[in-house]
Amino acid sequence: MQELFDKMKEYLNMDTEISFEEFDGYYKKVTAFLNDSWTSLNEDDTMHMLFILDNLKSNGEDRSKRKNKEAKKYAKMAQRCEIWATALINRLREAGLTDEEIGKRYETIYEAV
């Protein structure tokens, strides 16, 4: 989990854009991790994963608007990230967090990066 989060921080601090292949590879690592471990994430790791998914989703949506051969693939990745994020948010709500608490914790992560 920490490796995925650190990689996202690295991507966010880059001046250049990563290739489709690298984006796709990272996305696949994230979804494979979620497929294997999403129910065992603690609250902090769940918040960090929400941060990762939100950034993947927004970047995927932005790239899907471009007129290139990967546009549809980016759109699908963004949609799947949204589904995962919704599942994680629901899990946090079930654990007793309010939307306001989730938002505050997300902002703390965002500001730290």
PyMOL commands that set and color helices and strands:
alter all, ss='L'
color gray80, all
select helices_A, chain A and resi 2-12+20-40+43-64+71-94+99-112
alter helices_A, ss='H'
color red, helices_A
deselect
rebuild
show_as cartoon
